Amino acid sequence: MCDNDKKFSYTYTAPTESERREIEDIQKQYMPSGGADKIARLRKLNARVKNAAMCTALTLGVVGVLLFGAGMSLVLVWENYIGGIISAVAGIAATAAAHPVYNAVLKKCKAKYGKEILRLSQELLDGRG
């Protein structure tokens, strides 16, 4: 047998740009994420702190404005002065309490999640993530 019969042939073609993106996306699924998970967790905790306070204050404010409007309607449309004034004053009080409630809920949530947020942010800044 002759060595000329055993030829090796190899052809290489580089992946296209779309194939390269697909390969990188698949590769990311199998790589340890480390810092990316910590950043996502940090963002989620920060949003939880701010959103809880905002939702509570907005709910209280909207309820207060609706009570105030109901009181004004009672007075102006049905001439029910006693019920209307009580409802309007309750609405004013609820609306005025929205900002202090926001601050209180924000403070409570910062106390609840603050340690973990500080720990995660310090790890990410130190390069341990």
OpenMM code with the backbone's topology and positions (N, CA, C; nanometers):
from openmm import Vec3, app, unit

residues = "MET CYS ASP ASN ASP LYS LYS PHE SER TYR THR TYR THR ALA PRO THR GLU SER GLU ARG ARG GLU ILE GLU ASP ILE GLN LYS GLN TYR MET PRO SER GLY GLY ALA ASP LYS ILE ALA ARG LEU ARG LYS LEU ASN ALA ARG VAL LYS ASN ALA ALA MET CYS THR ALA LEU THR LEU GLY VAL VAL GLY VAL LEU LEU PHE GLY ALA GLY MET SER LEU VAL LEU VAL TRP GLU ASN TYR ILE GLY GLY ILE ILE SER ALA VAL ALA GLY ILE ALA ALA THR ALA ALA ALA HIS PRO VAL TYR ASN ALA VAL LEU LYS LYS CYS LYS ALA LYS TYR GLY LYS GLU ILE LEU ARG LEU SER GLN GLU LEU LEU ASP GLY ARG GLY".split()
positions = [
    Vec3(0.0833, -0.1160, 0.0000),
    Vec3(0.0000, 0.0000, 0.0000),
    Vec3(0.0885, 0.1232, 0.0000),
    Vec3(0.0474, 0.2173, -0.0713),
    Vec3(0.1267, 0.3368, -0.0921),
    Vec3(0.0777, 0.4479, 0.0005),
    Vec3(0.1678, 0.5326, 0.0514),
    Vec3(0.1308, 0.6432, 0.1396),
    Vec3(0.0569, 0.7531, 0.0662),
    Vec3(0.0650, 0.7563, -0.0636),
    Vec3(-0.0032, 0.8604, -0.1402),
    Vec3(-0.1545, 0.8420, -0.1387),
    Vec3(-0.2033, 0.7216, -0.1083),
    Vec3(-0.3459, 0.6958, -0.1059),
    Vec3(-0.4129, 0.7533, 0.0196),
    Vec3(-0.3361, 0.7765, 0.1229),
    Vec3(-0.3911, 0.8247, 0.2502),
    Vec3(-0.3669, 0.9752, 0.2632),
    Vec3(-0.4468, 1.0504, 0.1997),
    Vec3(-0.4348, 1.1958, 0.2085),
    Vec3(-0.5372, 1.2479, 0.3089),
    Vec3(-0.4963, 1.3515, 0.3770),
    Vec3(-0.5848, 1.4167, 0.4729),
    Vec3(-0.6219, 1.5537, 0.4189),
    Vec3(-0.7490, 1.5805, 0.4204),
    Vec3(-0.7968, 1.7082, 0.3699),
    Vec3(-0.8858, 1.7706, 0.4776),
    Vec3(-0.8655, 1.8982, 0.5051),
    Vec3(-0.9431, 1.9675, 0.6074),
    Vec3(-0.9817, 2.1046, 0.5550),
    Vec3(-1.1081, 2.1387, 0.5691),
    Vec3(-1.1562, 2.2686, 0.5235),
    Vec3(-1.2202, 2.3383, 0.6429),
    Vec3(-1.1818, 2.4623, 0.6668),
    Vec3(-1.2356, 2.5389, 0.7784),
    Vec3(-1.3106, 2.6598, 0.7252),
    Vec3(-1.4294, 2.6804, 0.7813),
    Vec3(-1.5038, 2.8012, 0.7494),
    Vec3(-1.5411, 2.8672, 0.8822),
    Vec3(-1.5176, 2.9940, 0.8930),
    Vec3(-1.5499, 3.0677, 1.0141),
    Vec3(-1.7009, 3.0836, 1.0267),
    Vec3(-1.7523, 3.0817, 1.1512),
    Vec3(-1.8973, 3.0990, 1.1680),
    Vec3(-1.9395, 3.2408, 1.1292),
    Vec3(-2.0601, 3.2493, 1.0793),
    Vec3(-2.1135, 3.3809, 1.0447),
    Vec3(-2.1426, 3.4582, 1.1723),
    Vec3(-2.1758, 3.5849, 1.1598),
    Vec3(-2.2020, 3.6682, 1.2772),
    Vec3(-2.3216, 3.6166, 1.3568),
    Vec3(-2.4274, 3.5753, 1.2891),
    Vec3(-2.5441, 3.5223, 1.3602),
    Vec3(-2.5115, 3.3892, 1.4285),
    Vec3(-2.4320, 3.3062, 1.3638),
    Vec3(-2.3908, 3.1799, 1.4266),
    Vec3(-2.3038, 3.2082, 1.5485),
    Vec3(-2.2170, 3.3076, 1.5382),
    Vec3(-2.1299, 3.3432, 1.6504),
    Vec3(-2.2128, 3.3900, 1.7704),
    Vec3(-2.3150, 3.4738, 1.7463),
    Vec3(-2.4014, 3.5195, 1.8555),
    Vec3(-2.4754, 3.4027, 1.9185),
    Vec3(-2.5229, 3.3100, 1.8345),
    Vec3(-2.5935, 3.1936, 1.8865),
    Vec3(-2.5009, 3.1068, 1.9710),
    Vec3(-2.3793, 3.0884, 1.9252),
    Vec3(-2.2807, 3.0093, 2.0002),
    Vec3(-2.2496, 3.0767, 2.1331),
    Vec3(-2.2326, 3.2083, 2.1326),
    Vec3(-2.2034, 3.2803, 2.2567),
    Vec3(-2.3199, 3.2742, 2.3540),
    Vec3(-2.4436, 3.2810, 2.3033),
    Vec3(-2.5607, 3.2691, 2.3899),
    Vec3(-2.5670, 3.1325, 2.4558),
    Vec3(-2.5381, 3.0297, 2.3787),
    Vec3(-2.5364, 2.8940, 2.4345),
    Vec3(-2.4240, 2.8813, 2.5365),
    Vec3(-2.3088, 2.9374, 2.5054),
    Vec3(-2.1949, 2.9310, 2.5950),
    Vec3(-2.2258, 2.9994, 2.7280),
    Vec3(-2.2965, 3.1122, 2.7256),
    Vec3(-2.3308, 3.1856, 2.8475),
    Vec3(-2.4185, 3.1030, 2.9402),
    Vec3(-2.5005, 3.0154, 2.8821),
    Vec3(-2.5893, 2.9326, 2.9633),
    Vec3(-2.5129, 2.8318, 3.0480),
    Vec3(-2.3926, 2.7965, 3.0046),
    Vec3(-2.3165, 2.6942, 3.0745),
    Vec3(-2.2010, 2.7492, 3.1572),
    Vec3(-2.1780, 2.8784, 3.1479),
    Vec3(-2.0697, 2.9395, 3.2244),
    Vec3(-2.1211, 2.9756, 3.3633),
    Vec3(-2.0359, 2.9657, 3.4647),
    Vec3(-2.0794, 3.0097, 3.5969),
    Vec3(-2.1045, 3.1600, 3.5952),
    Vec3(-2.2203, 3.2023, 3.6461),
    Vec3(-2.2590, 3.3419, 3.6325),
    Vec3(-2.1949, 3.4318, 3.7370),
    Vec3(-2.1849, 3.3893, 3.8608),
    Vec3(-2.1175, 3.4658, 3.9651),
    Vec3(-2.1687, 3.6066, 3.9791),
    Vec3(-2.0966, 3.7049, 3.9271),
    Vec3(-2.1276, 3.8453, 3.9444),
    Vec3(-2.2598, 3.8873, 3.8841),
    Vec3(-2.2967, 3.8276, 3.7732),
    Vec3(-2.4219, 3.8663, 3.7091),
    Vec3(-2.5410, 3.8367, 3.7997),
    Vec3(-2.5382, 3.7231, 3.8685),
    Vec3(-2.6460, 3.6902, 3.9607),
    Vec3(-2.6495, 3.7873, 4.0773),
    Vec3(-2.5331, 3.8265, 4.1244),
    Vec3(-2.5277, 3.9184, 4.2372),
    Vec3(-2.5780, 4.0564, 4.1982),
    Vec3(-2.5451, 4.1008, 4.0800),
    Vec3(-2.5933, 4.2311, 4.0343),
    Vec3(-2.7453, 4.2269, 4.0175),
    Vec3(-2.7959, 4.1195, 3.9604),
    Vec3(-2.9403, 4.1054, 3.9430),
    Vec3(-3.0104, 4.1016, 4.0789),
    Vec3(-2.9529, 4.0297, 4.1729),
    Vec3(-3.0090, 4.0224, 4.3090),
    Vec3(-3.0059, 4.1594, 4.3760),
    Vec3(-2.8969, 4.2330, 4.3583),
    Vec3(-2.8850, 4.3663, 4.4165),
    Vec3(-2.9908, 4.4602, 4.3580),
    Vec3(-3.0090, 4.4559, 4.2278),
    Vec3(-3.1112, 4.5392, 4.1636),
    Vec3(-3.2513, 4.5028, 4.2112),
    Vec3(-3.2765, 4.3728, 4.2262),
    Vec3(-3.4074, 4.3261, 4.2687),
    Vec3(-3.4382, 4.3711, 4.4115),
    Vec3(-3.3392, 4.3604, 4.4998),
    Vec3(-3.3594, 4.4040, 4.6380),
    Vec3(-3.3818, 4.5544, 4.6453),
    Vec3(-3.3042, 4.6307, 4.5693),
    Vec3(-3.3196, 4.7758, 4.5686),
    Vec3(-3.4585, 4.8149, 4.5177),
    Vec3(-3.5037, 4.7485, 4.4138),
    Vec3(-3.6374, 4.7768, 4.3605),
    Vec3(-3.7455, 4.7390, 4.4614),
    Vec3(-3.7254, 4.6294, 4.5327),
    Vec3(-3.8239, 4.5857, 4.6320),
    Vec3(-3.8383, 4.6900, 4.7423),
    Vec3(-3.7261, 4.7451, 4.7871),
    Vec3(-3.7298, 4.8467, 4.8924),
    Vec3(-3.8069, 4.9687, 4.8442),
    Vec3(-3.7744, 5.0179, 4.7269),
    Vec3(-3.8380, 5.1400, 4.6770),
    Vec3(-3.9831, 5.1176, 4.6358),
    Vec3(-4.0119, 5.0048, 4.5726),
    Vec3(-4.1471, 4.9793, 4.5235),
    Vec3(-4.2473, 4.9561, 4.6361),
    Vec3(-4.2053, 4.8917, 4.7436),
    Vec3(-4.2969, 4.8682, 4.8552),
    Vec3(-4.3428, 5.0004, 4.9150),
    Vec3(-4.2486, 5.0913, 4.9348),
    Vec3(-4.2841, 5.2218, 4.9910),
    Vec3(-4.3711, 5.3007, 4.8937),
    Vec3(-4.3359, 5.2989, 4.7667),
    Vec3(-4.4113, 5.3753, 4.6682),
    Vec3(-4.5542, 5.3226, 4.6529),
    Vec3(-4.5711, 5.1926, 4.6470),
    Vec3(-4.7052, 5.1349, 4.6314),
    Vec3(-4.7938, 5.1666, 4.7510),
    Vec3(-4.7378, 5.1588, 4.8703),
    Vec3(-4.8153, 5.1896, 4.9900),
    Vec3(-4.8594, 5.3356, 4.9896),
    Vec3(-4.7664, 5.4259, 4.9612),
    Vec3(-4.7990, 5.5688, 4.9620),
    Vec3(-4.8976, 5.6038, 4.8506),
    Vec3(-4.8785, 5.5471, 4.7325),
    Vec3(-4.9714, 5.5754, 4.6231),
    Vec3(-5.1127, 5.5250, 4.6532),
    Vec3(-5.1219, 5.4075, 4.7110),
    Vec3(-5.2530, 5.3532, 4.7466),
    Vec3(-5.3224, 5.4432, 4.8472),
    Vec3(-5.2494, 5.4846, 4.9502),
    Vec3(-5.3068, 5.5716, 5.0514),
    Vec3(-5.3465, 5.7066, 4.9903),
    Vec3(-5.2631, 5.7606, 4.9049),
    Vec3(-5.2944, 5.8879, 4.8406),
    Vec3(-5.4163, 5.8795, 4.7514),
    Vec3(-5.4267, 5.7739, 4.6734),
    Vec3(-5.5424, 5.7583, 4.5837),
    Vec3(-5.6707, 5.7398, 4.6643),
    Vec3(-5.6642, 5.6587, 4.7690),
    Vec3(-5.7823, 5.6399, 4.8537),
    Vec3(-5.8218, 5.7733, 4.9171),
    Vec3(-5.7234, 5.8499, 4.9611),
    Vec3(-5.7527, 5.9803, 5.0200),
    Vec3(-5.8183, 6.0757, 4.9217),
    Vec3(-5.7674, 6.0804, 4.8005),
    Vec3(-5.8256, 6.1688, 4.6991),
    Vec3(-5.9677, 6.1244, 4.6640),
    Vec3(-5.9887, 5.9945, 4.6567),
    Vec3(-6.1241, 5.9449, 4.6276),
    Vec3(-6.2204, 5.9774, 4.7415),
    Vec3(-6.1759, 5.9649, 4.8656),
    Vec3(-6.2605, 6.0026, 4.9793),
    Vec3(-6.2929, 6.1519, 4.9762),
    Vec3(-6.1928, 6.2312, 4.9461),
    Vec3(-6.2144, 6.3751, 4.9367),
    Vec3(-6.3158, 6.4070, 4.8267),
    Vec3(-6.3008, 6.3444, 4.7130),
    Vec3(-6.3952, 6.3659, 4.6026),
    Vec3(-6.5359, 6.3208, 4.6384),
    Vec3(-6.5447, 6.2079, 4.7090),
    Vec3(-6.6772, 6.1608, 4.7515),
    Vec3(-6.7399, 6.2599, 4.8485),
    Vec3(-6.6605, 6.3137, 4.9376),
    Vec3(-6.7114, 6.4140, 5.0313),
    Vec3(-6.7585, 6.5390, 4.9603),
    Vec3(-6.6827, 6.5831, 4.8616),
    Vec3(-6.7236, 6.7015, 4.7852),
    Vec3(-6.8530, 6.6741, 4.7087),
    Vec3(-6.8645, 6.5534, 4.6565),
    Vec3(-6.9881, 6.5178, 4.5853),
    Vec3(-7.1073, 6.5149, 4.6802),
    Vec3(-7.0864, 6.4614, 4.7989),
    Vec3(-7.1962, 6.4585, 4.8965),
    Vec3(-7.2437, 6.5995, 4.9300),
    Vec3(-7.1499, 6.6899, 4.9436),
    Vec3(-7.1862, 6.8272, 4.9786),
    Vec3(-7.2513, 6.8984, 4.8606),
    Vec3(-7.1876, 6.8913, 4.7434),
    Vec3(-7.2323, 6.9730, 4.6303),
    Vec3(-7.3537, 6.9173, 4.5570),
    Vec3(-7.3634, 6.7855, 4.5468),
    Vec3(-7.4713, 6.7268, 4.4678),
    Vec3(-7.5912, 6.6921, 4.5561),
    Vec3(-7.5650, 6.6243, 4.6671),
    Vec3(-7.6756, 6.5770, 4.7497),
    Vec3(-7.7007, 6.6634, 4.8719),
    Vec3(-7.6240, 6.7671, 4.8887),
    Vec3(-7.6382, 6.8599, 5.0011),
    Vec3(-7.6369, 6.7899, 5.1363),
    Vec3(-7.5555, 6.6847, 5.1447),
    Vec3(-7.5354, 6.6133, 5.2717),
    Vec3(-7.4081, 6.6700, 5.3344),
    Vec3(-7.4245, 6.7766, 5.4096),
    Vec3(-7.3090, 6.8499, 5.4598),
    Vec3(-7.2300, 6.7719, 5.5652),
    Vec3(-7.2970, 6.7069, 5.6557),
    Vec3(-7.2278, 6.6362, 5.7634),
    Vec3(-7.1439, 6.5204, 5.7064),
    Vec3(-7.2077, 6.4344, 5.6298),
    Vec3(-7.1366, 6.3197, 5.5706),
    Vec3(-7.0275, 6.3636, 5.4743),
    Vec3(-7.0572, 6.4682, 5.3975),
    Vec3(-6.9595, 6.5181, 5.3007),
    Vec3(-6.8359, 6.5772, 5.3663),
    Vec3(-6.8581, 6.6546, 5.4720),
    Vec3(-6.7449, 6.7158, 5.5426),
    Vec3(-6.6614, 6.6086, 5.6109),
    Vec3(-6.7240, 6.5107, 5.6713),
    Vec3(-6.6500, 6.4017, 5.7374),
    Vec3(-6.5682, 6.3244, 5.6344),
    Vec3(-6.6303, 6.2925, 5.5210),
    Vec3(-6.5592, 6.2190, 5.4162),
    Vec3(-6.4445, 6.3014, 5.3580),
    Vec3(-6.4671, 6.4292, 5.3351),
    Vec3(-6.3624, 6.5150, 5.2781),
    Vec3(-6.2455, 6.5311, 5.3754),
    Vec3(-6.2738, 6.5480, 5.5024),
    Vec3(-6.1669, 6.5618, 5.6022),
    Vec3(-6.0882, 6.4310, 5.6134),
    Vec3(-6.1578, 6.3178, 5.6093),
    Vec3(-6.0882, 6.1879, 5.6124),
    Vec3(-5.9995, 6.1727, 5.4891),
    Vec3(-6.0480, 6.2184, 5.3746),
    Vec3(-5.9680, 6.2127, 5.2517),
    Vec3(-5.8456, 6.3018, 5.2590),
    Vec3(-5.8623, 6.4213, 5.3140),
    Vec3(-5.7488, 6.5126, 5.3300),
    Vec3(-5.6456, 6.4506, 5.4238),
    Vec3(-5.6920, 6.3913, 5.5335),
    Vec3(-5.5999, 6.3296, 5.6299),
    Vec3(-5.5239, 6.2128, 5.5667),
    Vec3(-5.5946, 6.1304, 5.4904),
    Vec3(-5.5281, 6.0162, 5.4256),
    Vec3(-5.4267, 6.0624, 5.3226),
    Vec3(-5.4623, 6.1646, 5.2453),
    Vec3(-5.3701, 6.2170, 5.1445),
    Vec3(-5.2489, 6.2811, 5.2102),
    Vec3(-5.2712, 6.3531, 5.3184),
    Vec3(-5.1598, 6.4170, 5.3894),
    Vec3(-5.0688, 6.3141, 5.4557),
    Vec3(-5.1233, 6.1986, 5.4915),
    Vec3(-5.0436, 6.0950, 5.5571),
    Vec3(-4.9613, 6.0128, 5.4589),
    Vec3(-4.9841, 6.0291, 5.3304),
    Vec3(-4.9160, 5.9450, 5.2306),
    Vec3(-4.7645, 5.9615, 5.2361),
    Vec3(-4.7158, 6.0838, 5.2449),
    Vec3(-4.5704, 6.1050, 5.2455),
    Vec3(-4.5041, 6.0525, 5.3733),
    Vec3(-4.5574, 6.0800, 5.4920),
    Vec3(-4.4979, 6.0192, 5.6118),
    Vec3(-4.5029, 5.8659, 5.6105),
    Vec3(-4.6097, 5.8105, 5.5558),
    Vec3(-4.6189, 5.6645, 5.5450),
    Vec3(-4.5121, 5.6131, 5.4487),
    Vec3(-4.4899, 5.6850, 5.3389),
    Vec3(-4.3844, 5.6481, 5.2445),
    Vec3(-4.2494, 5.6423, 5.3159),
    Vec3(-4.2181, 5.7469, 5.3928),
    Vec3(-4.0904, 5.7505, 5.4647),
    Vec3(-4.0786, 5.6371, 5.5658),
    Vec3(-4.1883, 5.6082, 5.6364),
    Vec3(-4.1852, 5.5009, 5.7360),
    Vec3(-4.1651, 5.3640, 5.6712),
    Vec3(-4.2364, 5.3378, 5.5626),
    Vec3(-4.2228, 5.2080, 5.4949),
    Vec3(-4.0838, 5.1963, 5.4326),
    Vec3(-4.0332, 5.3052, 5.3755),
    Vec3(-3.8988, 5.3034, 5.3181),
    Vec3(-3.7943, 5.2733, 5.4246),
    Vec3(-3.8072, 5.3358, 5.5394),
    Vec3(-3.7136, 5.3123, 5.6503),
    Vec3(-3.7200, 5.1665, 5.6974),
    Vec3(-3.8413, 5.1137, 5.7077),
    Vec3(-3.8591, 4.9747, 5.7511),
    Vec3(-3.7969, 4.8774, 5.6504),
    Vec3(-3.8198, 4.9019, 5.5217),
    Vec3(-3.7641, 4.8140, 5.4186),
    Vec3(-3.6119, 4.8252, 5.4105),
    Vec3(-3.5587, 4.9456, 5.4305),
    Vec3(-3.4128, 4.9607, 5.4321),
    Vec3(-3.3523, 4.8837, 5.5479),
    Vec3(-3.4194, 4.8856, 5.6626),
    Vec3(-3.3695, 4.8095, 5.7773),
    Vec3(-3.3771, 4.6595, 5.7503),
    Vec3(-3.4816, 4.6173, 5.6810),
    Vec3(-3.5006, 4.4745, 5.6539),
    Vec3(-3.4000, 4.4213, 5.5519),
    Vec3(-3.3780, 4.4956, 5.4424),
    Vec3(-3.2940, 4.4477, 5.3337),
    Vec3(-3.1560, 4.5139, 5.3281),
    Vec3(-3.1317, 4.6110, 5.4130),
    Vec3(-3.0091, 4.6897, 5.4057),
    Vec3(-2.8815, 4.6094, 5.4199),
    Vec3(-2.8792, 4.5180, 5.5149),
    Vec3(-2.7569, 4.4398, 5.5373),
    Vec3(-2.7196, 4.3570, 5.4159),
    Vec3(-2.8181, 4.2941, 5.3565),
    Vec3(-2.7895, 4.2113, 5.2385),
    Vec3(-2.7485, 4.2974, 5.1191),
    Vec3(-2.8128, 4.4130, 5.1027),
    Vec3(-2.7760, 4.5034, 4.9938),
    Vec3(-2.6323, 4.5518, 5.0112),
    Vec3(-2.5963, 4.5894, 5.1328),
    Vec3(-2.4590, 4.6349, 5.1576),
    Vec3(-2.3578, 4.5231, 5.1365),
    Vec3(-2.3918, 4.4020, 5.1801),
    Vec3(-2.3009, 4.2888, 5.1616),
    Vec3(-2.2785, 4.2589, 5.0132),
    Vec3(-2.3872, 4.2525, 4.9368),
    Vec3(-2.3751, 4.2250, 4.7936),
    Vec3(-2.2983, 4.3354, 4.7215),
    Vec3(-2.3284, 4.4602, 4.7536),
    Vec3(-2.2594, 4.5702, 4.6856),
    Vec3(-2.1112, 4.5718, 4.7202),
    Vec3(-2.0771, 4.5400, 4.8452),
    Vec3(-1.9357, 4.5364, 4.8829),
    Vec3(-1.8630, 4.4226, 4.8116),
    Vec3(-1.9275, 4.3081, 4.7998),
    Vec3(-1.8669, 4.1957, 4.7269),
    Vec3(-1.8422, 4.2324, 4.5812),
    Vec3(-1.9386, 4.2991, 4.5203),
    Vec3(-1.9235, 4.3367, 4.3808),
    Vec3(-1.8149, 4.4431, 4.3634),
    Vec3(-1.8066, 4.5375, 4.4553),
    Vec3(-1.7036, 4.6415, 4.4457),
    Vec3(-1.5642, 4.5857, 4.4724),
    Vec3(-1.5545, 4.4871, 4.5603),
    Vec3(-1.4252, 4.4275, 4.5919),
    Vec3(-1.3781, 4.3298, 4.4851),
    Vec3(-1.4657, 4.2962, 4.3941),
    Vec3(-1.4285, 4.2044, 4.2871),
    Vec3(-1.4423, 4.0588, 4.3237),
    Vec3(-1.5147, 4.0311, 4.4310),
    Vec3(-1.5345, 3.8917, 4.4710),
    Vec3(-1.6538, 3.8300, 4.4007),
    Vec3(-1.7279, 3.9082, 4.3230),
    Vec3(-1.8485, 3.8582, 4.2570),
    Vec3(-1.8154, 3.8116, 4.1251),
] * unit.nanometer
topology = app.Topology()
chain = topology.addChain("A")
for resn in residues:
    res = topology.addResidue(resn, chain)
    for name in ("N", "CA", "C"):
        topology.addAtom(name, app.Element.getBySymbol(name[0]), res)
